[in-house]
Amino acid sequence: MPFDFERLEVCKEAKILNKEILLFLKSHKAIDPYIRDQLKRSSISMVINIAEGSGKFSKPDKRNFYTIARSSVYECVSLFDIIEDIYGIDNSFYYQRLERLSKMLFGLINSQK
């Protein structure tokens, strides 16, 4: 694997979770299109910001992109909360996975000080 981000466990985890979220959206077409689009975008944002951050040279630049990725995790959590409130779809599986990813990113962010 030639790129640094491909070796990061947090990126591997984010990619798996992104795929699971996209499959979730594919199987729940009744969810409002705006909510679907936002969840899709924030899920993808987790992955691409980790990748982009790993390509930066300075620690502050890396930390900035990892922080954006973590913010996207929080956005996913809030969207799953909305989905649960409106559609009654249990979000506990995704909540646990997103919480784990958030903690991994927090560690990565702190390593860039």
Residue pairs with C-beta under 8 A, 6 or more apart in sequence:
1 7
3 51
3 54
3 55
4 54
4 55
5 11
5 50
5 51
5 53
5 54
5 55
8 50
8 54
8 108
9 104
10 50
10 101
10 104
10 105
10 108
11 47
11 50
11 51
11 54
13 100
13 101
13 104
14 46
14 47
14 50
14 69
14 101
15 47
17 43
17 46
17 94
17 97
17 98
17 101
18 43
18 44
18 46
18 47
20 94
20 97
21 39
21 40
21 43
21 76
21 94
22 40
22 43
24 94
25 31
25 36
25 39
25 40
28 83
28 87
28 89
30 87
31 83
31 87
32 86
35 79
35 82
35 83
38 75
38 79
39 76
39 79
39 80
39 83
42 72
42 73
42 75
42 76
42 79
43 72
43 76
45 68
45 69
45 72
45 75
46 69
46 72
46 73
46 76
46 101
47 69
49 65
49 66
49 68
49 69
49 72
50 65
50 66
50 69
50 105
52 65
53 61
53 62
53 63
53 64
53 65
53 66
53 68
53 69
54 62
56 62
56 64
56 65
59 112
59 113
60 112
62 112
63 109
63 112
63 113
66 105
66 108
66 109
66 112
67 109
69 105
70 102
70 105
70 106
70 109
73 98
73 101
73 102
73 105
74 102
76 94
76 98
77 94
77 95
77 98
77 99
80 91
80 94
80 95
80 98
81 91
83 89
83 91
84 90
84 91
